[in-house]
């Protein structure tokens, strides 16, 4: 017989691993034969934990791993000696359960490890309730054996050490009665299990999507705060240029070129069309999950389960996204049909042709939350949609969806009733007093002298033929001794610098306040790919004549046009790798879009994804955005690794969603403030800035450009550019 898939359910006594193993076996038996082995049948007595684990590895695991029946000697607990010979049959799936089932050499024979954890007091109580006085005299000595087996030397948390190697960790603090079904769902995410869990994988995708329309948009900031103000993890993909408040016109966005985005508020205004929809969501509810990728492991937390999927991020993304898992009703015009929302950091370039030259110890390379319910605002039709998931295998999901719909209706009603149209929703600037005694003081990773030296070094690489364009960046940082409220900060930023790809992400102690005007990549449900790189920036001026002159200067700049065209050519190459032949077009080239603080030069590249190609790999092929690397991409990223003194982190990455209808829409992380709450009660702030360096670049002009790009965020905080 072929080698079975072997799953270990491990954990200390009383954690609930037997319940998890037995119920998991019952669920798996719906579609295949399953063998279940309990280590307690082989331990040689109350002092035989370590010896029993060795017997189990040699007489049970090794033969089963080879596809052979396992014949082993059972322990007679009443007679206190070895008993009868028994056989564990080979089956497509074998579950081994007990303390030490994944210990030491055992891990070499296992396909998946489930660790069940619980506090020691709860474990002792459960063990004694189950086995009564039989176990009571031996609890302390058995617990000591567990400590020795798991490597606890007095200061180390043995359970934490062992669970760190597990694929799935179950928090059994409040029991494990509801854990087996989620464990089965989690197993379907492990690459080693895909080939044997096909029916369960199909069941996981059998979801039903609902979109209920509610007329009228309340004040959007109040709505987000009402619905998600208490959520630890929440995302607002905020087309803030569409609507700041009821009394204010959106920022002027002027473009040259054809309309692109289908239905939108202004037919000849691509930027306004990009701003039709905003999305609000968190990771609560039965479908909610939080994924973070670091050190080549994607860790997914959902309820009482933590699942670790080892391997590249884009491989994991391909396993959870890219197939049309739901169908949207005809009355719903949006592309987002629930799914994953969050950020991809720049250092993921190590998976896409770059190298891991820098690491970000304090930031995951990517964080995404899965929203099984959300609110989508339609700024064009002045309404919102309440999105929910249900499914035939999700008892209670219908009631949960109805409850969420009711809560949104109530939030809309109360925010409408409480709104006062004459009052702005956020201040134009964040007063220094709302932060602490003074505005944040930023330092530059690279001062003016070093940044200009980096420009010269980049130009030397260009002269030597190693690059055509080097998108050089640096970082501004500030350490505040007290907390800076990220929500108040974001409200001020969106007021000061509205943008079509603004976003607010609160992910535990990390917050991201983005006012990005740039789309990285969109792939719609039908496979149309679109990139809209920005290259070329001028500051805005309060004097209309001076502002018009700045705009005209950008429009006629040969240098900026050359930068833009080079990135267009790079992205044409990126998209062509997964596109239908002859589908590549450039509907707009070097158009000008004007925002609250800057004029930008923007182009558009489109292509049709070829049938059968992986959408996640298409995203990977274009990542990171060429407008943030330069051209050619691979060699230029290597140049940047040598020139830049530290990691870019979230800056230069992407923010957006990966939807259950296989659509994605991602912005480039620019004009973005990153806030991290620190252990000492303060907040660390970082702001990435940069610009494209070509052979014609002038270092004074480049230094002025990065100051212009930082101005929108710094001026909102009341801060100055460091010198």
N, C-alpha and C positions, 0 to 999 in steps of 0.2 A: 504494500500500500504506500501511496505517496506520503511524504513527511507531513504530519499534522501541524496546524498552527497551535502554539502553546501559549496560554495566557496564565500568568501568575497573579494571584490575589494575595498580597502580603500585608503585614501590619502587626502591631503588637496585640497581645491577648485582650479580648473584650472590645476591640475597636469596631467590630461589626463585619469583619471580612468574610466570615462564613455565610452570613445572610446575603452579602453582595454576591458571593460566588454561586450559591445555590440558585438565587433568583436570576442571575445573569445566565446560568446554564439553561434555565427554563425558557428564557427569552430566545436564546440562540437555537434551542431545539425545535422552534417553530419551522426552521428551514433546513436543518441538518442534524446529523448525529453529533452528540457531545459526550466526552468522557470527563468525569469529575473525580479528582483525587484530593483527599484530605490528609495533610501531613500528620495530624494527630494520630492517625492510624499506624504510623511508622516510628514515631518517637519512642526510644527504648526507656520508658519510665519518666518520672517527674524530674530526674536530673539528667535527662538524655537529649536536650535540645540540640546541642552542637553535633553530637553523634548521629542523631536522627536526620539532621539536614544532610550530612554526608551520605548516609544510606539512601536517602531520597534522590540525591543527585546521581549516584552510581546505578541504583537499581530501578529507578522510575524515569528520571529525565533522559538519561542517555539513550536507552532503547526507544522510548517514544520519539525522541528527536530523529532517530534513524528510521522511523516508520515501523517499528516492531512493537508487539505487545510487551508490557512491562510486568514481570513477575517479581514480587517482593514479599517479604516476611512481615506480617502484621504483628503488632505488640498486643499481648493479652493483658489488659489493664487490671483485671481482677486477679489473675494468677501471677502477675508481675514478672512475666518472662515472654520470650518470643512465642508467637502463636502460629496460626495456620499460614500457609502460602496462598497469596492472592494474585490476581491478574487484573491489570488495568488495560482495557482494550484500546487499540488505536482507533481514532475517529478523526474526522476533518478538523474538529476543534477539541483541544484538551485544556481543561482548567485545572490548575494545581493551586491549592489553597492552604495557607497555614503560615505560622511565624517562620521566617527564613526561606520561604518558597522562591524568593528571588535573590537570595544571599550568595555572595562570592561566586564560585564557579557556575552556579545555577543560571546566572544571567546570560551565559554563553549559549544556552539552549532555548532561550525564551524569545518570543516574538513581541510580547507586550507585557508590561508590568503595571498592575493596579495596586497602589498603596492606600490602605484605609487607615486614617488617623483619628485620634480622639484624645482628650485630656486624660491623664492617668486616673483621676478620681472617677470619672465617668466609666472608664474601661473596667476598673475593679468592680464597681457596682454592677455593671452588666454581666461580667463574668461570674460573679457570685450568684446573681439572680438566675443565671442559666444553669450553672452546675452545683449550686448550693454548697453544702458543707464539704463535698468531695474536693472542691478546688481551694476552699478557704485555707487549709493548713499549708498549702504549697504556693500561695500567691507570691509571697516575698521572694522565695528562692527561685521561682520561675521568672519573675521580673528581673532578678539579678542576672540570670542566664541570658535573658533577652538583651540586657545592657551589654554583656560581654560579647554576644554574637554580633551585635550591631556596632560594636566599636566604641561604646560609651565609656569614657575614662573618668567620668565625674563632672567634667565641665562641658562636655559636648552633648547636645541634644540628639540622642540616638535616632529618634524618629525623623528628625529633620535631615540628618545625614543620609539615611536610607531612602527617604522619600524624594530626595534631590535627584536620584537616578531613575525614578519611576516615570512612566509615560503618562499615567493618570493618577491624580491624588484626590481622594475622597475625604472631605472634612466631615467626620462623623460626630462632631461635637453635640449635635442635636439629633443623633440617630441616623440610620442609613435606610430607613424603610422606603424612601422615595429615590434612592440612588441608583438601583440597577438599570432602569431604563435610560437615564442620562449617561451612565457608564457605557452602555451599548452604543448610544449615539456618538460618544466620544471616541470609541474604538474605530468607528467608521472614518475618522479623520486621520488615523495613522496609516502611512503608506504601506506598512507591512501587512495590514489587515484588509486592504481594498479588494484583493482577489477572492477572499473567502466571504466577505460581507456584502456582496452585491444586493441581495434583497433588502437588507437593512439600509444600505446606501440609497436605494430607490425610495424607501419609505421616508427617509430623512428629507428627500426632495419633494415629497407629495404634499405641498403646501397650497393653501388657498388664500388669495390676496383680495382685500377689500379696500375701496376708496370711497368714503362718504363725503359729499360736498356740503360745506356750510357757507352761506352767503355772507359777504361783508368781511373786511379785514379790520380787526382791532389794532390798537397801537402795538407794533410788533415787539418792541423791547419789553413792554409789560407782559405780553403773552408769553414770551420765552421765560421771563423771570417767574411768572405764575406756574408754568408747567414744569420747568426744569431748574428753578433756582436752588432746590434742595438736592438735586442729583449730583452724586460724586463725579460721574462721568457723563458729559453731555456735549452735543455738537450742534452748532448753528451755522449751516452753510448759507450765508446771508448776502443776498444780492442787494447790498445796502444802497447802491446807486438808484435802485428802482423806487425806493420810498423811504425817506428819512423820517418824516412825520407828516401829519395831515395838513400842515400849513406851509410846507416848504417844497419848492420845486427841486427835482433831482439835479445833481451837478451836470453841467453842460458836457455833452459827449459829442464831438463833431468828428465825422469820418469821411474818408474818400474811398469809394468802392461800393460794391454791390451788397445787398442784404443777404444774410447767410443762414440764419437760424430758424427758418420756418416761422410759425406764428409768434408774434412778439408785439410789444407795445408800439414800436415805431418801425415802419416797414423798411426805411432806409438807414436804420441805425443798428448795426450789428451789436454794439456794446449794450444798448438798451434791450435788444432781443436776448442777449446772454443773461439779462437780469430779470427774466420773467418769474422764475421760481426761486423760493428759499425753502430750506429744509431744517426742521428742528427735531431732535431725537436724543434719546439716552439709551442705556443698556439695561433698563429694568424690564420686568415681565418675564414670562416663561421662556421666551426665545432670546433674551438678552445675553450677550457675551462680550468679553473684552479680550482682544489679542494684542500681544506685544512681542516684537521680534528683536532679539539681541543674542550675540554670540552663537549665531547659526541655529538658534532654537526659537520657534514660535510658541509662546505660552498662551493658551486660551483659557480664560476663567469664566465659568458659567455656574451660577448658584454655588453648590457645595463641591463642585468639581473643578480641578485644574488639569489641563491636558497639555503635554509637551510634544510638539511635532518637530523632530530634528531634521535639519536640512535647509536649503535656501528658502528665503521668504517667497520668491516668486513661484516656486514649486508648491508651497502651501497655498498661495493665492489661487493658483490654477486648480487646486483640489476643491476649493470652496466657492469659486466664482467663475463665471464665463459660460455657464449653461443656462438656458432659459427655464428657471425653476418655477416661475409664476407667469401668469398672463394678466395684463391690465385690462380692466373693463373699458369699453369704448368711450365712456363719458369722461374718463380721466386723461388729461392731456400731457401729464408729466412723464419724464423718462425714469424717475426714481421710483422703484416699486419695493422699497425696503431692502436691507442688506447691510453692507459694511461701510462705515464712515470714519475718516480720520486722516492721518498723515503718513507719508513715506519720507524718511530722511535721506539726505544727500549721500550718506555713507553706504547706502544700498548699492551704489555704483560698483562696489566690490563684486556684485553678482552679475553686472552687465558690461563687463569689459574693463572696468577700472580695478584698482587695488585697494586693499584695506590699509591705506597709509596712515590714517588717523582713526582713533576710536573715540566715542563719546560715552564715557563711563556713567554719566548721570542721566543720559537720555537713551531710550530704546531706539533702534534704527527705524522702527515703524510702530505705530499704535493705531488700531482700528477697533471701534465698537460695532457690534452687530445690533441693529435696531429691528425688532419684530413689530414695532409700532412707531409711528412718527406723524408729524404734521407738516404738510407742504403748503406754502403760501403761494397763491397765484396772483401776482401783482398786476397782471394784464386784465384779468376778469374780476378782480376785487373779491376774491373768495379764498377759502382754504379747503384742503382735503385732509381727512383723518384716515391714515393708512394703518391697517392691521393685518395680521396673519392668523389663520386658523388651520386646522387639518384634521383628517379623520382619525389620526393616531395621537391627537393632542387633547385629551380630556380636560375640560375646563377652559380651553382656549377661547371658545365662543363667548362665555360669560366674561372672561378677562377683556376681550375686545370690546364688548358692550360697555363695560365699566370705563375703559379708557375713552371711548367715544363720549360717554356722558361727562367725564371730567373735562374733556376739551370743550364741549358745548358750554359747560358752566364757566370755564376760564374765559371763553370768548364773551359770554354774557357779562361777567363781572368786569373784565377789562374795558369793554365798551362802555359800561355804566360808569366806571370810575375815571374814564379819560376826560381830560380838559383840553380841547383842541388849541386853546390859546397858549398853552404851556409847552415849550420845547421838551422833547423826550430826553435830551442829554445836553450837557454844556458843550460849547464849541471847543473849549480847552479844559483840561483837568487841572483844577487849582492845586497849587503846591501844597496847600494846607490839607487837602484830602489825601495826600500821600504821607507826609510827615512834616518836619519843620522846614524842609526845603525840597526843591525839585531834585530828581535823581541826577547825580553827577556821573557821566559816562567816561570811560577810558577807552582808547582805541587799541586793539590788538597790534595794529601797525600805525604808527604816527605818520605824519606827512612825509618825512624824509625817507623812512623805510618803504612806504607805499610807492613813492616815486622810484625808488631803487628797484622794486618789484616790477614796475612798469618797464623800466629799462631792460631788466632781465627777460621779461616776456617778449619785448621787441627784438632782443638778441636771438631768441628762439625762432621768431618769425623770419628774421633776416637769414638764419641758417636753414630755413625751409622745413622746420619741424612743426610749424603751425601756421595757419593763416590768420587766426583770431584767437585770443586768449581772454576768457571772461574771468578777470581777476576779482577777488573778493577779500573783504576783511570783516571784522566784527567789532561792534561797540558793546561794552558791558558795564553794568552797574550793580553794586551790592548794597541793598537797602537794609538797615538794621531792623525795620519793622515790615509787617505785611503790606504789600500793595494789592488792593482789591482788583482782581483781574476783570471782573464784570463791569465795575465802574470805569476802568481803563478802556475796555473795549467800547463801551457806549460813547465815550469821548472821541475815540479814534474813528468810529464809523460816522460820527457827526462831522469831524474835521476833514476826513479824507474818504468819502464814500467810494465804493469800487464794486464792479460786477462780481468779483470773486472774493469778497470779504468773508471772513469766517471767524467764529469764536469756538475754541475747543477747550473744555475743561476736563482733564484726564487725571483725576486724583490731585496730586500736588503740582502738576504741570498744567499751565494754561498757555494758549496760543491765540494772539490777537492779530489777525491778518487783514490787511486792506489791499490785497493783491488785485491788480487790473489784468493779469495775464493768465490765459488758459494754457495749460500744458498739453492736455490731450483729452479729446472726447471721443468715445465710441458709442454710438447709439444702439438701440436694440436690434436694428437691422444691419449693423456692421459698418456704418459710415464712420470713418475715422477723420478727425479734424484737429489740427494743431494751429495755434495762433501766437507765434513768438513775437515778443517785443524786443526791439533793438533800436535805440535812439530815444533820448530823453531830454526835455528842456523843462526848466521850472516855469510855473505860472507867475504872472505879474499882476498886481492890483490895477495898474494903469492899462486900460484897454489897448492903447496904441503900442505900448511896449510888449504886452502879451501877444498881440497879433504879430509883431516883429519876431518874437521868439518862436512862435509857431511856424512862421514862414522860413525862418532860419533852419529849423529842423526839416521841413519839407524839402528844402533845396540843398541840404547838406550831402555832398558826395560821400563823405566819410561814413555818416550814419546809414546812408542807403547801402553802401558796400557791406557794412556790418550786418545789416538786416538780410541782404540777399545771400550772404554766406551761410547764415543760419537757416534760411529757407532751403538752400541746397542740401544742408546737413539733414534737415527733417524730411525732405523728400526721400533721401536715402533710407532714413530710419523707417518710415512708413512703408516704403516699397518692399521691404523684406517680408511683409505679411499681407500685401495687397494684391488684388486682382491685377494682372497685366493691363496696362493702358488706362487704369482708373485714376491715376494720380493727376491732380490739377492744382493750380494756384489761383483761386478766385480773386484774392486781393494781394497786392504787392505794395508794401511801403505806404500804407494808409496812415493818416494821422488821427489819433483819438486824444481828446483833451479831458482831463480829470480835474479834480479840485485843486491839486497842487502841482501837477505836471502835464506836459504834452508828451505823447508817446507815438512812436512809429511802429505799426503793427502790420503783419502779413498773415495770410491764411493758406494752409495746405490741407488738401483733402484727398482721401483715397478710400476705396472699398475693401474691407477685410475679405480675404479669400475664404470661401467655405472650408470648414475643417481646421482652420488655424486657431491656435490657442490665443484667446484674448489677453490672458495674463502675460503670455510671452510677447505679445505685440506691445503691451505697456512696457515690459522690461526692455525691449529693443529700443524704445525711444527714451528710456530713463537713464540718467537724469536729463532734464530739458536741455536741448542744444544751446538755447539762449543763455544758459548758466554755465556752460563749459567752454564753448568755442569750437573751432573746426580745424582739422578733423578731430572727432570727439575723443577717441581712445588715447592718441598721443598727447592731446592737449590736456586731458585729465591728469596724465602722468607729470606734465610740466607744472600744473597747478599744485599737485601733491608736493613737489619740491619747493615751490615758491611760497605757498600759504603755510603759516606757522601752526595752524591747528585745525580741528574739524569744523565743518560748516554746520553739522547737526541737522536740525529741521530746515534751516535756511537753504535754499536752492533745491529742496525736494518738492513734494507735491501734497496738496490737500484736496480732498473730495470724497467721492463715494464709488462703491462697486455694488451695483444693484442686482437684485434677484432676476431681473429680465435680461441680464448680461450686458447692460449699459454701464458706462463709467463716464464721469466728468471730473477732471482734475485740474487744479490751478497750479501755477508755479509759486513757490513760497518766497515772495519778495514783499517789501514794505510790511514786514511782520515782526511783531514784538513777542518774544518768548519769555514767559515768567515761570520761575521755579521757586516754590516755597522751600526754605532751607530749615535745617534742624534747629538753628538758633532763633527761630521766630521771624526771620527776615525774608526777603525776596531777592532772588538773582534775576537780573534782566539782561537779555541779549538781543541785539539787532544786527542782522547781517546786511551788508551793503556791498556794491561792486559795480563794475562796468567792463565793457568789452575793449580790449586793447588790440589795436591793429598797427601796422607799420606807420600809419599817419597820425597816430595818437600823440597829443601834446599833454605832458604830465600835469601842467597847471589846470588844463581843461578837465582832465579826468578826475583830479582832486575836487574840483568844483562840482562835477557831476555826482560824485558819491555823497557830497554834502546836500545837494538838491534832493537826492533820493531819500536821505535820512530826515529831511526837514519835516515831512508830514507827521511822523511819529514823535520826533524830539520836541517839536513845537507844541504838540498836544500835551506832552508831559511837563512842559515848562522848562525843558532842558536845552542846553546848547551843545553844538558839535564840539567834541574835544579837540584841543590843539596842543 
